[in-house]
Amino acid sequence: MTRSTLAGLVLLNIALLGILALVSFQPANEAHADNTASGRAEYIAITGSIAGSKTPILWVVNQATQEVVAVQFDAQKDQIVGFGYRNLNDDSIVLRRSRQ
């Protein structure tokens, strides 16, 4: 390796370290989602199983919108697959109507 190549690599590494230091030591800016449509969401995740299936299932409830999504991990595809969706507000309206 020639001296000019070595000097260039050393300068490049010093510049990259300087950029890394600038990025690392800056005050953290928190990411903010656009909450104008639905407000701040809070989630609850519940695991369980379904009769006839050996793969566990995960139910995720969005408390702000009252929606539930069920997902399972498909080992053959090596990905998470949506299993079902329910809107709890709609379900409660139907339930109230059936009781009247």
VEXDRENDO-885547 format. One record per atom (N, C-alpha, C, CB): residue number from 1; residue in three letters; atom name; x negated, y, z. Coordinates in steps of 0.2 Angstrom, whole numbers, plus 5000, padded with zeros to 4 digits. Atoms other than C-alpha are relative to their C-alpha. Glycine has a CB too. Example, Ala and Ser with C-alpha at 12.3 -4.5 7.8 and 13.67 -1.06 7.14 Angstrom:
<pts>
{pt 1, 'ala', 'N', {4996, 4994, 5000}} {pt 1, 'ala', 'CA', {4938, 4978, 5039}} {pt 1, 'ala', 'C', {4996, 5006, 5000}} {pt 1, 'ala', 'CB', {5005, 5000, 5006}} {pt 2, 'ser', 'N', {5004, 4994, 4999}} {pt 2, 'ser', 'CA', {4932, 4995, 5036}} {pt 2, 'ser', 'C', {5004, 5005, 5003}} {pt 2, 'ser', 'CB', {4998, 5002, 4993}} 
</pts>
This chain:
<pts>
{pt 1, 'met', 'N', {4996, 4994, 5000}} {pt 1, 'met', 'CA', {5000, 5000, 5000}} {pt 1, 'met', 'C', {4995, 5006, 5000}} {pt 1, 'met', 'CB', {5005, 5000, 5006}} {pt 2, 'thr', 'N', {5004, 4994, 5001}} {pt 2, 'thr', 'CA', {4993, 5017, 4995}} {pt 2, 'thr', 'C', {5001, 5005, 5006}} {pt 2, 'thr', 'CB', {5000, 5003, 4993}} {pt 3, 'arg', 'N', {4999, 4995, 4995}} {pt 3, 'arg', 'CA', {4991, 5031, 5007}} {pt 3, 'arg', 'C', {5006, 5005, 4999}} {pt 3, 'arg', 'CB', {4994, 5005, 5001}} {pt 4, 'ser', 'N', {4994, 4995, 5002}} {pt 4, 'ser', 'CA', {5004, 5042, 4998}} {pt 4, 'ser', 'C', {5007, 4996, 5001}} {pt 4, 'ser', 'CB', {5000, 5002, 4993}} {pt 5, 'thr', 'N', {4994, 5004, 4998}} {pt 5, 'thr', 'CA', {5017, 5028, 4999}} {pt 5, 'thr', 'C', {5001, 4999, 5007}} {pt 5, 'thr', 'CB', {4999, 4993, 4996}} {pt 6, 'leu', 'N', {5000, 5001, 4993}} {pt 6, 'leu', 'CA', {5013, 5025, 5017}} {pt 6, 'leu', 'C', {5003, 5006, 5003}} {pt 6, 'leu', 'CB', {4994, 4997, 5003}} {pt 7, 'ala', 'N', {4998, 4994, 4997}} {pt 7, 'ala', 'CA', {5015, 5043, 5021}} {pt 7, 'ala', 'C', {5007, 5002, 4998}} {pt 7, 'ala', 'CB', {4995, 5006, 4997}} {pt 8, 'gly', 'N', {4993, 4999, 5002}} {pt 8, 'gly', 'CA', {5031, 5044, 5011}} {pt 8, 'gly', 'C', {5005, 4996, 5004}} {pt 8, 'gly', 'CB', {5001, 4999, 4993}} {pt 9, 'leu', 'N', {4995, 5004, 4996}} {pt 9, 'leu', 'CA', {5039, 5030, 5021}} {pt 9, 'leu', 'C', {5000, 5002, 5007}} {pt 9, 'leu', 'CB', {4997, 4993, 5000}} {pt 10, 'val', 'N', {5000, 4998, 4993}} {pt 10, 'val', 'CA', {5033, 5037, 5038}} {pt 10, 'val', 'C', {5004, 5007, 5000}} {pt 10, 'val', 'CB', {4993, 5002, 5002}} {pt 11, 'leu', 'N', {4996, 4994, 5000}} {pt 11, 'leu', 'CA', {5041, 5054, 5033}} {pt 11, 'leu', 'C', {5007, 4998, 4999}} {pt 11, 'leu', 'CB', {4998, 5005, 4994}} {pt 12, 'leu', 'N', {4993, 5002, 5001}} {pt 12, 'leu', 'CA', {5057, 5045, 5027}} {pt 12, 'leu', 'C', {5003, 4998, 5007}} {pt 12, 'leu', 'CB', {5001, 4995, 4995}} {pt 13, 'asn', 'N', {4998, 5002, 4993}} {pt 13, 'asn', 'CA', {5058, 5036, 5044}} {pt 13, 'asn', 'C', {5001, 5005, 5005}} {pt 13, 'asn', 'CB', {4995, 4995, 5002}} {pt 14, 'ile', 'N', {4999, 4994, 4995}} {pt 14, 'ile', 'CA', {5055, 5052, 5054}} {pt 14, 'ile', 'C', {5007, 5004, 4998}} {pt 14, 'ile', 'CB', {4994, 5004, 4999}} {pt 15, 'ala', 'N', {4994, 4997, 5002}} {pt 15, 'ala', 'CA', {5069, 5060, 5044}} {pt 15, 'ala', 'C', {5006, 4997, 5002}} {pt 15, 'ala', 'CB', {5000, 5002, 4992}} {pt 16, 'leu', 'N', {4994, 5004, 4998}} {pt 16, 'leu', 'CA', {5081, 5046, 5047}} {pt 16, 'leu', 'C', {5001, 5000, 5007}} {pt 16, 'leu', 'CB', {4999, 4993, 4997}} {pt 17, 'leu', 'N', {4999, 4999, 4993}} {pt 17, 'leu', 'CA', {5077, 5046, 5065}} {pt 17, 'leu', 'C', {5003, 5006, 5003}} {pt 17, 'leu', 'CB', {4993, 4998, 5004}} {pt 18, 'gly', 'N', {4997, 4994, 4998}} {pt 18, 'gly', 'CA', {5081, 5064, 5066}} {pt 18, 'gly', 'C', {5007, 5001, 4999}} {pt 18, 'gly', 'CB', {4996, 5006, 4996}} {pt 19, 'ile', 'N', {4993, 5000, 5001}} {pt 19, 'ile', 'CA', {5097, 5062, 5058}} {pt 19, 'ile', 'C', {5004, 4995, 5005}} {pt 19, 'ile', 'CB', {5002, 4997, 4992}} {pt 20, 'leu', 'N', {4996, 5005, 4995}} {pt 20, 'leu', 'CA', {5102, 5047, 5069}} {pt 20, 'leu', 'C', {5000, 5004, 5007}} {pt 20, 'leu', 'CB', {4996, 4994, 5001}} {pt 21, 'ala', 'N', {5000, 4996, 4994}} {pt 21, 'ala', 'CA', {5097, 5058, 5084}} {pt 21, 'ala', 'C', {5005, 5005, 5000}} {pt 21, 'ala', 'CB', {4993, 5003, 5002}} {pt 22, 'leu', 'N', {4995, 4995, 5001}} {pt 22, 'leu', 'CA', {5108, 5072, 5078}} {pt 22, 'leu', 'C', {5007, 4997, 5001}} {pt 22, 'leu', 'CB', {4999, 5004, 4994}} {pt 23, 'val', 'N', {4993, 5003, 5000}} {pt 23, 'val', 'CA', {5123, 5061, 5076}} {pt 23, 'val', 'C', {5001, 4997, 5006}} {pt 23, 'val', 'CB', {5000, 4994, 4994}} {pt 24, 'ser', 'N', {4999, 5004, 4994}} {pt 24, 'ser', 'CA', {5120, 5051, 5092}} {pt 24, 'ser', 'C', {5001, 5005, 5006}} {pt 24, 'ser', 'CB', {4994, 4996, 5001}} {pt 25, 'phe', 'N', {5000, 4996, 4994}} {pt 25, 'phe', 'CA', {5118, 5066, 5104}} {pt 25, 'phe', 'C', {5005, 5006, 4999}} {pt 25, 'phe', 'CB', {4994, 5003, 5001}} {pt 26, 'gln', 'N', {4995, 4995, 5001}} {pt 26, 'gln', 'CA', {5132, 5077, 5097}} {pt 26, 'gln', 'C', {5006, 4998, 5004}} {pt 26, 'gln', 'CB', {5003, 5000, 4993}} {pt 27, 'pro', 'N', {4994, 5002, 4996}} {pt 27, 'pro', 'CA', {5148, 5078, 5108}} {pt 27, 'pro', 'C', {5005, 4996, 4996}} {pt 27, 'pro', 'CB', {5003, 5006, 5003}} {pt 28, 'ala', 'N', {4996, 5004, 5004}} {pt 28, 'ala', 'CA', {5160, 5065, 5103}} {pt 28, 'ala', 'C', {5007, 5003, 4999}} {pt 28, 'ala', 'CB', {5002, 4993, 5004}} {pt 29, 'asn', 'N', {4994, 4998, 5002}} {pt 29, 'asn', 'CA', {5175, 5070, 5094}} {pt 29, 'asn', 'C', {5005, 4994, 4999}} {pt 29, 'asn', 'CB', {5000, 5004, 4993}} {pt 30, 'glu', 'N', {4995, 5006, 5000}} {pt 30, 'glu', 'CA', {5190, 5059, 5097}} {pt 30, 'glu', 'C', {5004, 5000, 4994}} {pt 30, 'glu', 'CB', {5004, 5000, 5007}} {pt 31, 'ala', 'N', {4996, 5001, 5005}} {pt 31, 'ala', 'CA', {5200, 5053, 5083}} {pt 31, 'ala', 'C', {5008, 5001, 5002}} {pt 31, 'ala', 'CB', {4999, 4994, 4996}} {pt 32, 'his', 'N', {4993, 4999, 4998}} {pt 32, 'his', 'CA', {5218, 5059, 5083}} {pt 32, 'his', 'C', {5005, 4998, 4994}} {pt 32, 'his', 'CB', {5002, 5007, 5002}} {pt 33, 'ala', 'N', {4996, 5002, 5005}} {pt 33, 'ala', 'CA', {5232, 5051, 5074}} {pt 33, 'ala', 'C', {5005, 5005, 4999}} {pt 33, 'ala', 'CB', {5004, 4993, 5001}} {pt 34, 'asp', 'N', {4995, 4995, 5002}} {pt 34, 'asp', 'CA', {5246, 5061, 5065}} {pt 34, 'asp', 'C', {5006, 4997, 5004}} {pt 34, 'asp', 'CB', {5001, 5000, 4993}} {pt 35, 'asn', 'N', {4994, 5003, 4996}} {pt 35, 'asn', 'CA', {5259, 5059, 5079}} {pt 35, 'asn', 'C', {5006, 5004, 4999}} {pt 35, 'asn', 'CB', {4998, 5001, 5007}} {pt 36, 'thr', 'N', {4994, 4996, 5001}} {pt 36, 'thr', 'CA', {5272, 5071, 5071}} {pt 36, 'thr', 'C', {5006, 4996, 4998}} {pt 36, 'thr', 'CB', {4998, 5005, 4994}} {pt 37, 'ala', 'N', {4994, 5004, 5002}} {pt 37, 'ala', 'CA', {5283, 5058, 5064}} {pt 37, 'ala', 'C', {5003, 4996, 5006}} {pt 37, 'ala', 'CB', {4998, 4995, 4995}} {pt 38, 'ser', 'N', {4997, 5004, 4995}} {pt 38, 'ser', 'CA', {5285, 5046, 5079}} {pt 38, 'ser', 'C', {4998, 5001, 5007}} {pt 38, 'ser', 'CB', {4999, 4993, 4998}} {pt 39, 'gly', 'N', {5003, 4999, 4993}} {pt 39, 'gly', 'CA', {5276, 5053, 5094}} {pt 39, 'gly', 'C', {4994, 4995, 5002}} {pt 39, 'gly', 'CB', {5005, 5000, 5005}} {pt 40, 'arg', 'N', {5005, 5004, 4998}} {pt 40, 'arg', 'CA', {5263, 5044, 5103}} {pt 40, 'arg', 'C', {5002, 4993, 5002}} {pt 40, 'arg', 'CB', {4996, 5002, 5007}} {pt 41, 'ala', 'N', {4997, 5007, 5000}} {pt 41, 'ala', 'CA', {5265, 5025, 5102}} {pt 41, 'ala', 'C', {4996, 4996, 5005}} {pt 41, 'ala', 'CB', {4999, 4996, 4993}} {pt 42, 'glu', 'N', {5003, 5005, 4995}} {pt 42, 'glu', 'CA', {5261, 5012, 5116}} {pt 42, 'glu', 'C', {5002, 4993, 4998}} {pt 42, 'glu', 'CB', {5002, 5002, 5007}} {pt 43, 'tyr', 'N', {4999, 5007, 5002}} {pt 43, 'tyr', 'CA', {5259, 4994, 5112}} {pt 43, 'tyr', 'C', {5000, 4995, 5005}} {pt 43, 'tyr', 'CB', {4996, 4998, 4994}} {pt 44, 'ile', 'N', {5001, 5006, 4996}} {pt 44, 'ile', 'CA', {5262, 4978, 5121}} {pt 44, 'ile', 'C', {4999, 4994, 4996}} {pt 44, 'ile', 'CB', {5006, 4999, 5005}} {pt 45, 'ala', 'N', {5001, 5006, 5004}} {pt 45, 'ala', 'CA', {5255, 4962, 5115}} {pt 45, 'ala', 'C', {5001, 4994, 5004}} {pt 45, 'ala', 'CB', {4992, 5000, 4997}} {pt 46, 'ile', 'N', {4999, 5006, 4997}} {pt 46, 'ile', 'CA', {5261, 4945, 5120}} {pt 46, 'ile', 'C', {4999, 4994, 4996}} {pt 46, 'ile', 'CB', {5008, 5000, 5003}} {pt 47, 'thr', 'N', {5001, 5006, 5003}} {pt 47, 'thr', 'CA', {5255, 4928, 5116}} {pt 47, 'thr', 'C', {5004, 4994, 5002}} {pt 47, 'thr', 'CB', {4992, 4998, 5001}} {pt 48, 'gly', 'N', {4996, 5005, 4998}} {pt 48, 'gly', 'CA', {5264, 4912, 5115}} {pt 48, 'gly', 'C', {5000, 4995, 4994}} {pt 48, 'gly', 'CB', {5008, 5002, 5001}} {pt 49, 'ser', 'N', {5000, 5005, 5005}} {pt 49, 'ser', 'CA', {5269, 4897, 5104}} {pt 49, 'ser', 'C', {5007, 4999, 4998}} {pt 49, 'ser', 'CB', {4997, 4993, 5003}} {pt 50, 'ile', 'N', {4994, 5002, 5003}} {pt 50, 'ile', 'CA', {5283, 4891, 5093}} {pt 50, 'ile', 'C', {5001, 4993, 5000}} {pt 50, 'ile', 'CB', {5001, 5004, 4993}} {pt 51, 'ala', 'N', {4999, 5007, 5000}} {pt 51, 'ala', 'CA', {5291, 4874, 5094}} {pt 51, 'ala', 'C', {4998, 4998, 4993}} {pt 51, 'ala', 'CB', {5007, 4998, 5002}} {pt 52, 'gly', 'N', {5002, 5002, 5006}} {pt 52, 'gly', 'CA', {5284, 4864, 5080}} {pt 52, 'gly', 'C', {4994, 5002, 4997}} {pt 52, 'gly', 'CB', {5005, 5000, 4995}} {pt 53, 'ser', 'N', {5006, 4997, 5003}} {pt 53, 'ser', 'CA', {5268, 4874, 5077}} {pt 53, 'ser', 'C', {4995, 5000, 5005}} {pt 53, 'ser', 'CB', {5001, 5008, 4998}} {pt 54, 'lys', 'N', {5006, 5001, 4995}} {pt 54, 'lys', 'CA', {5251, 4871, 5085}} {pt 54, 'lys', 'C', {4996, 5007, 5000}} {pt 54, 'lys', 'CB', {4995, 4994, 4998}} {pt 55, 'thr', 'N', {5003, 4994, 5000}} {pt 55, 'thr', 'CA', {5245, 4888, 5081}} {pt 55, 'thr', 'C', {5003, 5005, 5004}} {pt 55, 'thr', 'CB', {4999, 5003, 4992}} {pt 56, 'pro', 'N', {4997, 4995, 4996}} {pt 56, 'pro', 'CA', {5248, 4902, 5094}} {pt 56, 'pro', 'C', {5002, 5006, 4996}} {pt 56, 'pro', 'CB', {4995, 5002, 5005}} {pt 57, 'ile', 'N', {4997, 4994, 5004}} {pt 57, 'ile', 'CA', {5258, 4917, 5089}} {pt 57, 'ile', 'C', {4999, 5006, 5005}} {pt 57, 'ile', 'CB', {5007, 4999, 4998}} {pt 58, 'leu', 'N', {5001, 4994, 4997}} {pt 58, 'leu', 'CA', {5255, 4935, 5094}} {pt 58, 'leu', 'C', {5006, 5005, 4998}} {pt 58, 'leu', 'CB', {4993, 5003, 4999}} {pt 59, 'trp', 'N', {4995, 4995, 5001}} {pt 59, 'trp', 'CA', {5270, 4947, 5097}} {pt 59, 'trp', 'C', {4997, 5007, 5002}} {pt 59, 'trp', 'CB', {5007, 4998, 5003}} {pt 60, 'val', 'N', {5002, 4994, 4998}} {pt 60, 'val', 'CA', {5266, 4965, 5096}} {pt 60, 'val', 'C', {5006, 5005, 5000}} {pt 60, 'val', 'CB', {4994, 5003, 4995}} {pt 61, 'val', 'N', {4994, 4995, 5000}} {pt 61, 'val', 'CA', {5279, 4978, 5102}} {pt 61, 'val', 'C', {4998, 5007, 5000}} {pt 61, 'val', 'CB', {5004, 4998, 5007}} {pt 62, 'asn', 'N', {5001, 4993, 5000}} {pt 62, 'asn', 'CA', {5278, 4996, 5098}} {pt 62, 'asn', 'C', {5006, 5003, 5004}} {pt 62, 'asn', 'CB', {5000, 5003, 4993}} {pt 63, 'gln', 'N', {4995, 4998, 4995}} {pt 63, 'gln', 'CA', {5287, 5004, 5113}} {pt 63, 'gln', 'C', {5003, 5006, 4997}} {pt 63, 'gln', 'CB', {4997, 5001, 5007}} {pt 64, 'ala', 'N', {4997, 4993, 5002}} {pt 64, 'ala', 'CA', {5290, 5021, 5104}} {pt 64, 'ala', 'C', {5005, 4999, 4995}} {pt 64, 'ala', 'CB', {4994, 5004, 4997}} {pt 65, 'thr', 'N', {4995, 5001, 5005}} {pt 65, 'thr', 'CA', {5299, 5014, 5089}} {pt 65, 'thr', 'C', {5004, 4994, 5001}} {pt 65, 'thr', 'CB', {4996, 4999, 4993}} {pt 66, 'gln', 'N', {4997, 5006, 4998}} {pt 66, 'gln', 'CA', {5305, 4998, 5098}} {pt 66, 'gln', 'C', {5000, 4995, 4994}} {pt 66, 'gln', 'CB', {5008, 5002, 5001}} {pt 67, 'glu', 'N', {5001, 5005, 5005}} {pt 67, 'glu', 'CA', {5299, 4987, 5084}} {pt 67, 'glu', 'C', {4995, 4994, 5002}} {pt 67, 'glu', 'CB', {4997, 5003, 4993}} {pt 68, 'val', 'N', {5004, 5006, 4998}} {pt 68, 'val', 'CA', {5291, 4969, 5086}} {pt 68, 'val', 'C', {4998, 4997, 4993}} {pt 68, 'val', 'CB', {5004, 4995, 5004}} {pt 69, 'val', 'N', {5003, 5004, 5005}} {pt 69, 'val', 'CA', {5279, 4961, 5074}} {pt 69, 'val', 'C', {4997, 4994, 5003}} {pt 69, 'val', 'CB', {4995, 5005, 4996}} {pt 70, 'ala', 'N', {5003, 5006, 4998}} {pt 70, 'ala', 'CA', {5274, 4943, 5075}} {pt 70, 'ala', 'C', {4995, 4998, 4995}} {pt 70, 'ala', 'CB', {5006, 4994, 5001}} {pt 71, 'val', 'N', {5005, 5002, 5004}} {pt 71, 'val', 'CA', {5258, 4937, 5068}} {pt 71, 'val', 'C', {4996, 4994, 5002}} {pt 71, 'val', 'CB', {4994, 5006, 4999}} {pt 72, 'gln', 'N', {5004, 5006, 4999}} {pt 72, 'gln', 'CA', {5248, 4921, 5067}} {pt 72, 'gln', 'C', {4994, 5000, 4996}} {pt 72, 'gln', 'CB', {5004, 4993, 4998}} {pt 73, 'phe', 'N', {5007, 5001, 5004}} {pt 73, 'phe', 'CA', {5230, 4916, 5062}} {pt 73, 'phe', 'C', {5001, 4994, 4996}} {pt 73, 'phe', 'CB', {4994, 5000, 5005}} {pt 74, 'asp', 'N', {5000, 5006, 5005}} {pt 74, 'asp', 'CA', {5230, 4905, 5047}} {pt 74, 'asp', 'C', {4992, 4998, 4999}} {pt 74, 'asp', 'CB', {5003, 5002, 4993}} {pt 75, 'ala', 'N', {5006, 5002, 5000}} {pt 75, 'ala', 'CA', {5214, 4895, 5049}} {pt 75, 'ala', 'C', {4997, 4998, 4993}} {pt 75, 'ala', 'CB', {4999, 4994, 5004}} {pt 76, 'gln', 'N', {5002, 5002, 5006}} {pt 76, 'gln', 'CA', {5214, 4889, 5031}} {pt 76, 'gln', 'C', {4999, 5006, 4995}} {pt 76, 'gln', 'CB', {5006, 4996, 4996}} {pt 77, 'lys', 'N', {5001, 4994, 5004}} {pt 77, 'lys', 'CA', {5215, 4906, 5023}} {pt 77, 'lys', 'C', {4995, 5005, 5004}} {pt 77, 'lys', 'CB', {5006, 5004, 4999}} {pt 78, 'asp', 'N', {5005, 4997, 4996}} {pt 78, 'asp', 'CA', {5204, 4913, 5038}} {pt 78, 'asp', 'C', {5003, 5008, 5000}} {pt 78, 'asp', 'CB', {4993, 5000, 4997}} {pt 79, 'gln', 'N', {4997, 4994, 4999}} {pt 79, 'gln', 'CA', {5216, 4928, 5040}} {pt 79, 'gln', 'C', {5006, 5000, 5004}} {pt 79, 'gln', 'CB', {5002, 5003, 4993}} {pt 80, 'ile', 'N', {4994, 4999, 4996}} {pt 80, 'ile', 'CA', {5230, 4935, 5051}} {pt 80, 'ile', 'C', {5006, 5001, 4995}} {pt 80, 'ile', 'CB', {4999, 5006, 5005}} {pt 81, 'val', 'N', {4994, 5000, 5004}} {pt 81, 'val', 'CA', {5247, 4932, 5043}} {pt 81, 'val', 'C', {5006, 5002, 5004}} {pt 81, 'val', 'CB', {5001, 4993, 4997}} {pt 82, 'gly', 'N', {4994, 4998, 4997}} {pt 82, 'gly', 'CA', {5263, 4941, 5047}} {pt 82, 'gly', 'C', {5005, 4995, 5000}} {pt 82, 'gly', 'CB', {5003, 5006, 4996}} {pt 83, 'phe', 'N', {4995, 5006, 4999}} {pt 83, 'phe', 'CA', {5276, 4929, 5054}} {pt 83, 'phe', 'C', {5007, 5003, 5000}} {pt 83, 'phe', 'CB', {4998, 4997, 5006}} {pt 84, 'gly', 'N', {4993, 4998, 5000}} {pt 84, 'gly', 'CA', {5291, 4940, 5057}} {pt 84, 'gly', 'C', {5000, 5008, 5003}} {pt 84, 'gly', 'CB', {5004, 4996, 5004}} {pt 85, 'tyr', 'N', {4999, 4993, 4998}} {pt 85, 'tyr', 'CA', {5298, 4958, 5061}} {pt 85, 'tyr', 'C', {5007, 5001, 5003}} {pt 85, 'tyr', 'CB', {4999, 5005, 4994}} {pt 86, 'arg', 'N', {4994, 4998, 4997}} {pt 86, 'arg', 'CA', {5312, 4964, 5072}} {pt 86, 'arg', 'C', {5000, 5007, 5002}} {pt 86, 'arg', 'CB', {5002, 4995, 5005}} {pt 87, 'asn', 'N', {4999, 4993, 4997}} {pt 87, 'asn', 'CA', {5319, 4981, 5076}} {pt 87, 'asn', 'C', {5005, 4999, 5006}} {pt 87, 'asn', 'CB', {5003, 5005, 4994}} {pt 88, 'leu', 'N', {4996, 5001, 4994}} {pt 88, 'leu', 'CA', {5325, 4980, 5094}} {pt 88, 'leu', 'C', {5006, 5005, 5000}} {pt 88, 'leu', 'CB', {4995, 5001, 5006}} {pt 89, 'asn', 'N', {4994, 4995, 5000}} {pt 89, 'asn', 'CA', {5336, 4996, 5092}} {pt 89, 'asn', 'C', {5006, 4997, 4996}} {pt 89, 'asn', 'CB', {4998, 5007, 4997}} {pt 90, 'asp', 'N', {4994, 5003, 5004}} {pt 90, 'asp', 'CA', {5346, 4988, 5078}} {pt 90, 'asp', 'C', {5003, 4994, 5003}} {pt 90, 'asp', 'CB', {4997, 4998, 4993}} {pt 91, 'asp', 'N', {4997, 5005, 4996}} {pt 91, 'asp', 'CA', {5347, 4972, 5088}} {pt 91, 'asp', 'C', {5004, 5001, 5006}} {pt 91, 'asp', 'CB', {4994, 4995, 5002}} {pt 92, 'ser', 'N', {4996, 4998, 4994}} {pt 92, 'ser', 'CA', {5354, 4981, 5103}} {pt 92, 'ser', 'C', {5006, 5003, 4998}} {pt 92, 'ser', 'CB', {4996, 5005, 5005}} {pt 93, 'ile', 'N', {4993, 4997, 5002}} {pt 93, 'ile', 'CA', {5367, 4990, 5093}} {pt 93, 'ile', 'C', {5004, 4994, 4998}} {pt 93, 'ile', 'CB', {4999, 5004, 4994}} {pt 94, 'val', 'N', {4996, 5006, 5002}} {pt 94, 'val', 'CA', {5373, 4973, 5086}} {pt 94, 'val', 'C', {5002, 4997, 5006}} {pt 94, 'val', 'CB', {4996, 4995, 4995}} {pt 95, 'leu', 'N', {4998, 5003, 4994}} {pt 95, 'leu', 'CA', {5373, 4966, 5103}} {pt 95, 'leu', 'C', {5005, 5003, 5004}} {pt 95, 'leu', 'CB', {4994, 4999, 5005}} {pt 96, 'arg', 'N', {4995, 4996, 4997}} {pt 96, 'arg', 'CA', {5383, 4980, 5110}} {pt 96, 'arg', 'C', {5007, 5000, 4997}} {pt 96, 'arg', 'CB', {4998, 5007, 5001}} {pt 97, 'arg', 'N', {4994, 5000, 5004}} {pt 97, 'arg', 'CA', {5396, 4979, 5096}} {pt 97, 'arg', 'C', {5003, 4993, 5002}} {pt 97, 'arg', 'CB', {4998, 5001, 4993}} {pt 98, 'ser', 'N', {4997, 5007, 4999}} {pt 98, 'ser', 'CA', {5398, 4960, 5099}} {pt 98, 'ser', 'C', {5003, 5000, 5007}} {pt 98, 'ser', 'CB', {4995, 4995, 4999}} {pt 99, 'arg', 'N', {4997, 5001, 4993}} {pt 99, 'arg', 'CA', {5402, 4963, 5118}} {pt 99, 'arg', 'C', {5006, 5004, 5001}} {pt 99, 'arg', 'CB', {4994, 5002, 5005}} {pt 100, 'gln', 'N', {4995, 4996, 4999}} {pt 100, 'gln', 'CA', {5415, 4976, 5115}} {pt 100, 'gln', 'C', {5007, 4997, 4998}} {pt 100, 'gln', 'CB', {4999, 5007, 4996}} 
</pts>
